[in-house]
Amino acid sequence: MIYLDYSATTPVDEEVLMRYVHVERHAFGNANSKHCAGVRALSEVTEATNSIAKLLNVLPEEIIYTSCASEANNLAIKGCALKHPHKKHIITSVLEHSSVVAPLYYLQQNDYLVDMVELDEHGRYDLNHLQSMIRDDTLMITLVAVDSETGIRQPIEEVAEIARSKGVLLHCDITQALGKCPIDVRDIDLFSCSAHKIYGPKGIGMLVKKKSVSLVPMIHGGRSTTVFRSGTPQNALICAFARAVELAYWHMDTRAARVKELRTYLVKELSGFDKISINSNEFAIDQILNISVKGIDSDEWVSNFSSKGICISARSACSGKENFSKSVYAITKDHGLATSSLRISLSHLTTMDQLRAFLDVLEDFLKEMGD
């Protein structure tokens, strides 16, 4: 199998898995318990939380563990809305993950107004438009740091400056940015991420909520590491998450250099095919490359590649039921490109031989189109 869908999920790193197994076996106690097993479990969780906090430049008490980034997004948006019911205006974009879109739609059914910031010619947030949209009743701005379909890195630090100057909350889904590219989170009020995108286990994510921010929890009753999300602490998952974050940050530069080499080769080769348009531009992170082959059925081609043992995607794995890429359309304004897009996502684990094999299959498919 040739796996080129690392933006959907990643395999668990061996060190991360070993950490999970060790904690599950030797620190399985309830971290809320006062006996020695509970104390040991709490010690492991506290150490892991401190490590994540140090690497992300946040406070340990600002970390809220969740089951995934989707839960974290829901908690941030709904929790803030419930805490500040007099503010009914929210700003977002067409690039957002479905776990942001869905809670915003829910709020719209309850008299909230949701406005979309425009994108510039590069597919990035138009900061002048964003600034002009903010009103006295604006509750929050919720914008993704890296678009999951095209990989375009957004100017989220500049967005944070605008939000802070206007006294508006900023929530950011940094799932596709975490561990892949530098990101300054100091002025972001709330941000969400997940372990399984950085070679950690599924089932654990987090919302970082700065101390100055108040929200209403979605789960009531039970004890945990925080009052904002109840449930017995997931000791092994938390510790495995911490190890994944550690590895991602310790090796970010070397991993990024490897991926850049792979992407450069892939772009060069793809540029030689007349039928292929490259949608990801110079603002995209190297891990995500979005292309279009006009006239194809994206889902059918994903299936065809899968039959050859190659895993790519047409859109984000958690996108809605649309048969086109909203991100590609927003950037290109070309419905043909948006309905025929394919996402190739790379990793430091990807090899040149795998890319050559992918290109060989792609060339065969393109030749079949010409028949």
C-alpha positions in Angstrom: 0.0 0.0 0.0 1.2 3.5 -0.8 -0.4 6.0 1.6 -0.6 9.6 0.5 -3.5 10.8 2.7 -1.6 11.9 5.8 -3.9 14.9 6.2 -6.8 12.6 6.9 -4.9 10.7 9.5 -1.5 9.3 10.3 -0.1 6.0 11.6 0.8 6.0 15.3 4.5 6.5 15.8 6.2 3.6 17.5 7.4 5.7 20.4 3.9 7.1 20.9 2.5 3.6 20.9 5.0 2.4 23.4 4.2 5.4 25.7 0.5 4.5 25.5 1.1 0.9 26.3 3.4 1.7 29.2 0.9 4.1 30.8 -2.0 1.8 30.2 -0.2 -1.0 32.0 1.5 0.9 34.8 -0.5 4.0 35.4 -4.1 2.8 34.8 -5.6 4.2 38.0 -8.2 6.9 38.1 -6.3 10.1 38.3 -9.1 11.5 40.6 -8.5 8.7 43.2 -6.5 9.5 46.3 -4.8 6.2 46.7 -1.3 5.4 45.3 -2.6 4.1 41.9 -4.5 7.4 41.4 -1.5 9.5 42.5 0.7 7.7 40.0 -1.8 8.2 37.2 -2.2 11.9 38.1 1.6 12.3 38.1 1.8 10.9 34.6 -1.0 13.1 33.3 0.4 16.2 35.0 3.8 15.6 33.5 2.3 15.1 30.0 0.2 18.3 30.3 3.2 20.3 31.4 5.2 19.1 28.5 2.5 20.0 26.0 2.0 23.4 27.6 5.7 24.2 27.4 6.0 23.3 23.8 2.8 25.2 22.8 3.7 28.2 25.0 0.5 28.0 27.0 -0.3 27.4 30.7 -1.1 23.8 31.8 -4.4 24.8 33.3 -5.5 26.2 29.9 -5.5 22.7 28.3 -8.8 20.9 28.0 -8.6 17.4 26.8 -11.4 16.2 24.5 -12.1 13.1 22.4 -11.0 14.9 19.2 -10.6 18.3 17.5 -14.3 18.1 16.4 -15.4 18.0 20.0 -13.0 20.8 20.9 -14.4 23.0 18.1 -18.0 22.4 19.3 -17.0 23.2 22.9 -15.3 26.4 21.9 -18.1 27.7 19.7 -21.2 26.6 21.7 -19.5 27.1 25.0 -18.7 30.7 24.3 -22.1 31.4 22.8 -23.8 30.1 25.9 -21.6 32.2 28.1 -22.3 35.4 26.2 -25.9 35.1 25.0 -26.2 38.8 24.3 -23.6 38.6 21.5 -25.2 37.1 18.4 -22.7 37.7 15.6 -19.9 35.3 14.5 -17.4 35.6 11.7 -16.0 32.6 9.9 -15.0 31.4 6.4 -15.9 29.0 3.6 -12.7 27.0 4.4 -13.8 25.7 7.8 -14.0 22.0 8.9 -17.5 20.5 9.2 -17.1 20.5 13.0 -17.1 24.3 12.8 -19.7 24.6 10.2 -22.2 22.4 11.9 -22.3 24.2 15.3 -22.4 27.5 13.5 -25.5 26.3 11.6 -27.0 25.1 14.9 -26.5 28.6 16.3 -28.0 30.2 13.2 -31.2 28.3 13.9 -31.2 30.0 17.3 -31.0 33.6 16.0 -27.3 34.0 15.5 -25.9 35.8 12.4 -22.9 34.2 10.8 -20.9 36.1 8.2 -18.1 34.9 5.9 -14.9 36.8 5.5 -13.8 37.1 1.9 -10.6 35.5 0.5 -8.0 37.4 -1.5 -6.6 36.3 -4.8 -4.2 33.9 -3.0 -7.0 32.1 -1.1 -6.1 33.8 2.2 -8.3 35.8 4.5 -8.9 39.4 3.4 -7.8 41.2 6.5 -9.3 44.6 5.5 -12.7 42.9 5.0 -12.3 41.0 8.2 -11.7 44.2 10.2 -14.7 45.9 8.6 -17.0 43.1 9.6 -16.5 43.3 13.3 -19.5 44.8 15.2 -20.4 45.7 18.7 -22.3 42.4 19.1 -19.6 40.2 17.5 -19.0 37.2 19.8 -16.1 35.6 18.0 -14.1 35.0 14.9 -13.5 31.3 14.2 -11.0 30.6 11.4 -8.8 27.7 10.4 -5.0 28.1 10.4 -4.4 25.8 7.5 -7.0 24.8 4.9 -7.2 21.0 5.0 -7.9 20.7 1.2 -5.4 23.1 -0.4 -3.0 23.4 2.5 -3.0 27.2 2.3 -1.5 28.7 5.5 -3.6 31.6 6.7 -2.4 34.8 8.3 -3.8 33.8 11.6 -1.3 35.8 13.7 -2.5 39.0 11.9 -6.1 37.9 12.5 -5.3 37.5 16.2 -4.0 41.1 16.3 -7.2 42.4 14.7 -9.4 40.4 17.1 -7.4 41.5 20.1 -7.5 45.2 19.1 -11.3 44.9 18.7 -11.9 43.0 21.9 -13.4 40.0 20.0 -12.6 36.4 20.8 -10.6 34.4 18.3 -11.0 30.6 17.9 -8.7 28.8 15.6 -8.6 25.2 14.4 -4.9 24.5 14.2 -5.2 20.8 13.5 -3.5 20.8 10.1 -0.8 23.3 11.3 0.2 21.6 14.6 3.7 20.2 14.2 3.9 20.9 10.5 4.7 24.6 10.4 5.5 27.3 13.1 2.4 29.0 14.5 2.3 31.7 17.2 -0.7 31.0 19.5 0.0 33.6 22.1 -2.8 35.9 21.0 -5.3 33.2 20.0 -8.0 32.9 22.7 -9.0 29.4 21.9 -7.5 26.8 19.6 -8.3 23.2 18.8 -6.2 20.2 17.6 -6.0 16.5 17.5 -3.4 13.8 18.1 -4.1 11.5 15.2 -2.9 14.1 12.7 0.6 14.1 14.2 1.2 10.3 14.5 -0.7 10.0 17.8 -3.7 7.8 18.6 -7.3 8.5 17.7 -9.7 9.4 20.4 -7.8 12.3 22.0 -7.7 16.0 21.1 -7.7 19.2 23.0 -9.1 22.7 23.3 -6.7 25.3 24.6 -8.7 28.0 26.3 -6.8 31.0 27.6 -7.4 31.9 31.3 -9.1 35.1 30.4 -11.8 33.3 28.4 -15.0 32.0 29.9 -17.3 29.3 28.4 -20.0 26.9 29.5 -19.1 23.2 29.4 -21.0 20.8 27.2 -20.7 17.9 29.7 -21.9 18.3 33.2 -21.1 16.0 36.2 -18.1 13.9 36.8 -14.5 15.0 37.5 -11.6 15.4 35.2 -8.5 17.5 34.7 -10.6 20.6 34.2 -14.1 21.8 35.1 -14.7 22.6 31.4 -14.9 19.0 30.2 -16.0 16.2 32.5 -14.9 12.6 32.3 -12.3 10.3 33.9 -8.9 11.4 32.6 -7.7 9.3 29.6 -4.2 8.7 31.1 -2.7 6.7 28.3 -4.2 8.8 25.5 -3.1 12.0 27.2 0.5 10.7 27.6 0.6 9.4 24.1 -0.7 12.7 22.8 2.1 14.5 24.7 4.8 12.2 23.2 3.4 12.9 19.7 3.5 16.6 20.3 7.1 16.3 21.6 8.2 14.4 18.6 6.5 16.7 16.2 8.1 19.8 17.8 11.6 18.2 18.3 11.8 17.0 14.7 9.7 19.7 13.0 12.6 21.1 11.0 14.0 17.8 9.8 10.6 16.5 8.9 9.7 19.7 7.1 12.9 19.6 5.1 12.2 16.0 4.0 8.6 16.8 3.0 9.8 19.9 1.1 12.1 17.8 -1.0 9.3 15.4 -1.8 6.9 18.1 -2.7 9.4 19.9 -5.0 9.9 16.7 -6.9 6.2 16.0 -7.1 5.3 19.5 -8.3 8.0 19.4 -11.0 6.7 16.0 -12.3 3.0 17.0 -12.2 3.8 20.3 -14.0 4.7 18.1 -17.0 1.1 16.9 -17.5 -1.0 19.2 -19.6 -4.3 18.0 -18.1 -3.3 18.7 -14.5 -3.9 22.0 -12.7 -2.1 22.6 -9.4 -4.4 24.4 -7.0 -2.1 24.7 -4.0 -0.1 27.9 -4.3 3.1 29.3 -2.7 1.2 29.9 0.6 0.4 26.2 1.1 2.3 24.1 3.5 4.4 21.5 1.9 2.5 18.6 3.4 -0.6 19.2 1.2 -0.8 19.4 -2.5 -4.1 19.8 -4.3 -4.5 19.2 -8.0 -7.4 19.0 -10.5 -7.8 16.9 -13.6 -10.7 18.6 -15.4 -13.5 16.3 -16.6 -12.9 13.5 -14.1 -15.1 12.3 -11.2 -12.8 12.8 -8.2 -14.4 10.1 -6.1 -14.1 7.6 -8.9 -10.5 8.4 -9.4 -9.9 8.0 -5.6 -11.4 4.5 -6.0 -9.3 3.8 -9.0 -6.1 4.7 -7.3 -7.2 2.6 -4.3 -7.6 -0.4 -6.6 -3.9 0.1 -7.4 -3.0 0.2 -3.7 -2.6 4.0 -3.6 -4.5 6.1 -1.0 -5.3 9.7 -1.8 -8.4 11.8 -1.3 -10.8 14.0 -3.2 -11.7 16.2 -0.3 -11.2 16.4 3.5 -12.2 13.1 5.1 -14.7 15.0 7.3 -16.1 17.3 4.6 -19.8 17.5 3.9 -21.8 15.7 1.2 -20.9 18.2 -1.5 -19.5 16.6 -4.7 -17.0 19.5 -5.1 -14.2 21.1 -3.1 -15.5 24.4 -1.5 -11.9 25.4 -0.8 -10.8 24.9 -4.4 -13.8 26.8 -5.7 -13.2 29.6 -3.3 -9.7 30.0 -4.5 -10.0 29.3 -8.3 -13.7 30.4 -8.9 -13.7 27.5 -11.3 -16.4 24.9 -10.8 -14.7 22.5 -13.1 -11.5 22.5 -11.0 -13.5 22.2 -7.8 -15.4 19.1 -9.0 -12.3 17.4 -10.2 -9.8 18.0 -7.4 -7.6 15.4 -5.7 -5.6 15.9 -2.5 -2.2 14.4 -2.1 -0.8 14.7 1.4 2.8 13.9 2.2 4.8 12.9 5.3 8.4 12.5 6.3 7.5 8.8 6.0 6.8 9.1 2.3 9.5 7.8 -0.1 10.5 8.9 -3.6 9.8 5.4 -4.8 6.2 5.8 -3.6 5.8 9.1 -5.5 7.3 7.5 -8.6 4.8 4.7 -8.4 1.9 7.2 -7.9 3.1 9.2 -10.9 3.2 6.0 -13.1 -0.4 5.1 -12.2 -1.5 8.7 -12.7 0.1 8.8 -16.2 -1.7 5.5 -17.1 -5.0 7.0 -16.0 -4.4 10.2 -18.0 -3.5 8.1 -21.1 -6.8 6.3 -20.7 -8.6 9.6 -20.7 -7.2 10.4 -24.1 -8.4 7.1 -25.6 
